[in-house]
Amino acid sequence: MQFHILTGLPELFQGPLNESILEKARLKNIVEFYIHNIREYAMDKHKQIDDYPYGGGAGMILKPEPVFRCLDDINDKFGLDGVPVTLLTPAGKIFEQITANEFSLRQKMILLCGHYKGIDQRIIDRYVTEEISIGDFVLTGGELPAMCVIDAIVRLLPGAIGDFDSADTDSFQTGLLDYPHYTRPVVYENMRVPDVLLSGHHEKIKEWQLLQSLQVTKTKRPDLYHKYVNSE
């Protein structure tokens, strides 16, 4: 899978994309990351990619020229015609696990990192296919949300993690939060691992895990619990 990331702050991606599961997936040729610096497409000698908004108001707006030129250029170089352009913005649809599952089926993605106060509407009108938000709060730019989206997608790609079941049974995959987990030692600080997990009885363990998932979800996310129960 190819990710094409358009940003004015390419250095922010160097650490996250070269660590842990993302790096392993890249080294296995499961995923390719292309970071496109919007500043390289700026029209002036100062490489300015933002400007004051018409009509007044606070903040700076991402200019259309460098983004248009960047998208046109990478479309030609990488054959990206028809590939969705995903804008990371607080105004977008909330990114959920079901969205990550859908995106993981794609062969290529273009992620446009919003920045400053906003982006020129003409960019959205001409290129943007979908708008995604990671929550109802505002960040400095779309770079951190883009990293979250990438991480959530890559871990779903076959071969990205050693045991696919560990992604298949993540929280939200089933509509419920994950059940409690335990590892060695059996007893620590007078706290013992539940006996059922030591029993070797797989059916009873699965039953315990489901009941725990239901209880955890009901307590921590009643909205998800009621949605799950009503879908049964």
Buried (B, 14 or more C-beta within 10 A) or exposed (E): BBBBBBBBBBEBBEEBBEEEBBBBBBEEEBBEBBBBBBBBBBEEEEBBBBBEBEEEEEEBBBBBBBBBBBBEEBBEEBEBEEBBBBBBBBEBEEBEBEBBBEBBEBEBBBBBBBBBBBBBEEBBEEBBEEBBBBEEEEBEBBBBBBBBBBBBBBBBBEEBBEEBEEBEBBBBBBBBBBBEEEEEEEEEEEEEBEEBBEEEEEEEBEEBBEEBBBBBBBEEBEEBBEEBEEEE
